[in-house]
């Protein structure tokens, strides 16, 4: 690879777990344009693959790089072993330059029954009373419908404090099994894959390992307790990997993306309200896109950032440090 970021003809690969949508797919496309061969592993229904995902994969192939996709259960031992064997066969020793862990498999559930003032209901009631006092004949139902229409259809983001979310909290509460599974799958899986790639000598001499976190690593979001715990474990794993794998030439990073409209994001309760709030407080007044994150991951693959490792890198336009 030369300093302008051209990997063509180098025979290097990017291995992306969760590469069928969101950050993973955007990164696969970006790195393919730069000349890295691409292997993605994902879990999707066959109908979705044929109608929605396959065209994106074909676009990657059309860039001229090698492309391999595995639609498997990445938490099944046999399927994981099959993907690892495929990496050995397709890429070979010393050829995996990027490994990206972009799997969202956490339980987004409340840990306790909601309690406290219903600020949305109180606000709607107060506004209805004020309008009635002013001579307007409007019911609470009419007012709530109007607020929701303005928020969801007209994208009046400032109404996020009084609008109803279309992504409600789940009925069942967080259980011990949910926590252990989420922390294991999203907190330590990155470390296990990275270590196995190293042990099999599949990583390039200056390989980059990347995983994804969110602002929920420090800020408590309702229904995000298990995933938040997993993100903290993930960040600890990244630091340990940077320390212990550094002597082998490996760099390990965590990318903290801003609020992004992805399938994984929309599995978080009240995510539509969170997106509106993010658009308002972000200095650029827009959401982060998968392409924003893909560009950052591409940059991490290049020589200028080779002395960075064990870092959490924000890719959010300043969202995390901004108040309203």
C-alpha positions in Angstrom: 0.0 0.0 0.0 1.3 3.5 -0.8 0.7 6.7 1.1 -2.3 7.7 -0.9 -4.3 4.8 0.4 -4.3 2.5 -2.7 -4.4 -1.2 -1.7 -4.8 -2.5 -5.2 -2.5 -5.4 -6.1 -1.4 -5.9 -2.5 -3.5 -9.0 -1.9 -4.7 -7.7 1.4 -8.1 -8.4 2.9 -10.8 -6.9 5.1 -12.8 -9.3 7.2 -16.1 -7.7 8.4 -18.5 -9.4 10.8 -22.0 -7.9 10.4 -21.3 -6.7 6.9 -24.8 -6.8 5.4 -26.0 -3.4 6.5 -25.1 -0.3 8.4 -21.5 0.4 9.3 -20.2 -3.0 8.2 -21.7 -2.8 4.7 -20.6 0.9 4.2 -17.1 -0.1 5.3 -17.0 -3.1 2.9 -17.9 -0.8 0.0 -15.3 1.8 1.0 -12.5 -0.6 1.4 -13.3 -2.4 -1.8 -12.9 0.9 -3.7 -9.5 1.2 -2.1 -8.5 -2.2 -3.3 -8.9 -4.5 -0.3 -10.5 -7.9 -0.9 -13.6 -8.3 1.2 -15.0 -11.1 3.3 -18.2 -10.5 5.2 -20.1 -12.7 7.6 -23.7 -11.9 8.6 -27.0 -13.5 9.6 -30.0 -12.6 7.6 -33.1 -14.3 6.2 -32.6 -15.6 2.7 -35.5 -13.5 1.4 -33.8 -10.4 2.7 -30.5 -11.4 1.2 -32.0 -11.9 -2.3 -34.1 -8.7 -2.3 -32.1 -6.2 -0.3 -28.6 -7.3 0.4 -27.5 -9.1 -2.8 -27.4 -5.9 -4.9 -25.0 -4.3 -2.5 -22.8 -7.3 -2.6 -22.8 -7.3 -6.3 -21.8 -3.7 -6.3 -18.7 -4.6 -4.2 -17.8 -7.4 -6.7 -18.0 -4.9 -9.5 -15.1 -2.9 -8.0 -12.9 -5.7 -9.2 -11.8 -7.1 -5.8 -12.5 -10.6 -4.5 -15.6 -10.8 -2.4 -16.8 -13.7 -0.2 -20.0 -13.6 1.9 -21.1 -16.1 4.6 -24.7 -16.0 5.8 -24.2 -17.9 9.1 -24.8 -17.8 12.8 -21.7 -16.2 14.1 -22.3 -17.4 17.6 -22.5 -21.1 16.6 -19.2 -22.9 17.1 -19.4 -24.8 13.8 -20.3 -21.7 11.8 -17.6 -19.6 13.4 -15.0 -22.3 12.6 -16.3 -22.4 9.0 -15.7 -18.7 8.6 -12.3 -18.9 10.1 -11.3 -21.7 7.8 -12.6 -19.6 4.9 -10.4 -16.8 5.9 -7.4 -19.1 5.9 -8.3 -20.5 2.5 -9.3 -17.2 0.8 -6.9 -14.7 2.3 -4.1 -16.8 3.7 -1.3 -16.1 6.2 -0.4 -12.5 6.8 -3.1 -11.0 4.5 -5.9 -9.8 6.8 -5.2 -6.0 7.1 -8.5 -5.1 8.7 -10.8 -7.0 11.0 -14.1 -5.1 11.8 -16.5 -6.4 14.5 -19.8 -4.8 13.7 -22.3 -7.2 15.2 -25.3 -5.9 17.2 -26.8 -8.7 19.2 -27.8 -7.2 22.5 -30.9 -7.2 24.6 -32.5 -3.8 24.8 -34.8 -4.1 27.8 -35.7 -2.0 30.8 -34.2 -3.3 34.1 -37.1 -2.0 36.2 -40.7 -1.0 35.7 -40.9 2.7 34.7 -41.7 5.0 37.6 -42.0 8.7 38.0 -43.8 11.7 36.5 -45.2 11.3 33.0 -43.7 14.5 31.6 -45.1 14.0 28.1 -48.7 13.6 29.4 -48.3 16.5 31.7 -47.0 18.7 28.9 -49.9 17.7 26.5 -52.4 18.3 29.2 -50.9 21.7 30.1 -50.9 22.8 26.5 -54.5 21.7 26.0 -55.6 23.7 29.0 -53.7 26.7 27.8 -55.3 26.5 24.3 -58.8 25.9 25.8 -58.3 29.0 28.0 -57.5 30.9 24.9 -60.7 29.9 23.2 -59.5 27.0 21.1 -61.7 23.9 21.2 -59.1 21.0 21.2 -59.1 17.7 23.1 -56.0 16.0 24.5 -56.4 13.3 21.9 -56.5 15.8 19.1 -53.5 17.6 20.4 -51.5 14.4 20.9 -52.3 13.3 17.4 -51.2 16.7 16.0 -48.0 16.5 17.9 -47.2 13.0 16.7 -48.1 13.9 13.1 -45.9 17.0 13.2 -43.0 15.0 14.7 -43.1 11.8 12.7 -44.4 13.1 9.4 -43.2 16.7 9.3 -39.9 16.0 11.2 -40.5 18.7 13.7 -37.6 17.5 15.9 -38.1 20.0 18.7 -41.2 18.1 19.6 -39.2 15.0 20.7 -39.9 15.7 24.3 -43.7 15.4 23.9 -44.1 13.1 20.9 -44.8 9.4 21.3 -42.1 7.0 20.1 -42.8 4.4 17.5 -40.2 2.2 19.1 -41.6 1.3 22.5 -39.9 -0.4 25.4 -40.3 -4.2 25.4 -42.9 -5.7 27.7 -40.5 -8.0 29.5 -37.7 -6.8 31.8 -34.0 -7.5 31.5 -33.1 -10.9 32.9 -29.7 -12.3 34.0 -29.4 -14.4 30.9 -30.0 -11.3 28.8 -27.1 -9.5 30.5 -24.6 -12.4 30.4 -25.4 -13.1 26.7 -25.2 -9.5 25.7 -21.9 -8.8 27.5 -20.4 -12.0 26.1 -21.5 -11.5 22.5 -20.8 -7.7 22.3 -18.1 -7.3 24.9 -15.7 -10.1 24.4 -16.3 -11.6 21.0 -14.1 -8.9 19.3 -11.2 -10.1 21.5 -11.8 -13.7 20.8 -11.8 -13.2 17.0 -8.8 -11.0 17.1 -6.8 -13.5 19.2 -7.7 -16.4 16.9 -6.7 -14.4 13.8 -3.4 -13.7 15.4 -2.8 -17.3 16.6 -3.4 -18.5 13.1 -1.0 -15.9 11.7 -3.6 -14.5 9.4 -3.1 -10.8 10.3 -0.9 -8.6 8.2 2.3 -7.1 9.7 0.4 -3.9 10.5 -3.1 -5.1 10.9 -6.0 -3.0 12.2 -8.7 -4.4 14.5 -11.7 -2.2 14.9 -15.0 -2.5 16.9 -17.8 -0.1 17.5 -19.2 1.6 20.5 -21.7 4.4 21.2 -22.4 7.3 23.4 -24.3 4.8 25.5 -21.0 3.7 26.9 -21.1 6.7 29.3 -24.6 8.0 29.1 -27.4 5.9 30.6 -30.2 5.3 28.0 -33.3 3.5 29.3 -33.4 0.0 28.0 -29.7 0.0 27.1 -28.2 -1.3 30.4 -27.0 -4.6 29.1 -25.5 -3.2 25.9 -23.9 -0.3 27.8 -22.2 -2.9 30.0 -21.1 -4.8 26.9 -19.6 -1.6 25.4 -17.6 -1.0 28.5 -16.2 -4.5 28.4 -15.5 -4.1 24.7 -13.5 -0.9 25.4 -11.5 -2.8 28.0 -10.9 -5.6 25.6 -9.6 -3.1 23.0 -7.1 -1.7 25.5 -5.9 -5.2 26.4 -5.5 -6.1 22.8 -3.6 -3.0 22.0 -1.1 -3.7 24.8 -0.7 -7.5 24.3 -1.0 -7.7 20.5 1.0 -4.5 19.8 4.3 -6.4 19.8 3.0 -8.4 16.8 2.3 -5.2 14.9 -1.4 -5.2 15.6 -3.4 -2.0 16.2 -6.7 -2.1 18.0 -9.3 0.7 17.9 -12.8 1.5 19.0 -14.9 3.8 16.9 -17.6 5.7 18.7 -20.2 6.6 16.1 -22.8 9.3 16.6 -26.5 8.5 16.5 -26.9 6.8 13.1 -30.1 5.6 11.4 -29.3 1.9 11.0 -31.2 -1.3 11.6 -29.2 -1.9 14.8 -30.0 1.6 16.0 -33.7 1.2 15.4 -33.7 -1.8 17.7 -33.1 0.6 20.7 -36.2 1.7 22.4 -37.2 5.4 21.7 -34.5 5.6 19.0 -36.7 7.9 16.9 -36.7 10.4 19.8 -33.0 10.0 20.2 -32.4 10.8 16.5 -34.4 14.0 16.7 -32.5 15.1 19.8 -29.2 14.3 18.1 -30.1 16.3 15.0 -30.8 19.3 17.2 -27.6 19.1 19.4 -25.1 18.0 16.7 -23.1 21.1 15.6 -23.8 20.1 12.0 -27.5 19.4 12.7 -27.6 16.0 11.0 -27.1 12.4 12.0 -23.9 10.5 11.5 -24.1 8.3 8.4 -22.6 4.8 7.9 -20.4 6.4 5.2 -19.0 8.8 7.8 -17.9 5.9 9.9 -16.6 3.9 6.9 -14.4 6.8 5.9 -12.9 6.9 9.4 -12.3 3.2 9.4 -10.6 3.5 6.0 -8.4 6.2 7.4 -7.4 3.9 10.3 -6.1 1.5 7.8 -3.6 4.0 6.4 0.0 4.7 7.5 -0.6 8.2 9.0 -2.6 6.6 11.9 -0.3 3.7 12.5 1.0 5.1 15.8 -2.6 5.3 17.2 -3.7 2.2 19.1 -6.0 1.4 22.1 -8.0 4.5 21.4 -11.7 5.4 21.3 -12.2 7.5 18.3 -15.3 9.6 18.0 -16.9 9.9 14.6 -19.9 12.1 15.3 -19.3 15.7 14.2 -18.9 16.8 17.8 -22.2 15.4 18.9 -21.0 13.8 22.1 -19.5 17.0 23.5 -22.5 19.2 22.5 -25.3 20.4 24.6 -28.5 21.9 23.3 
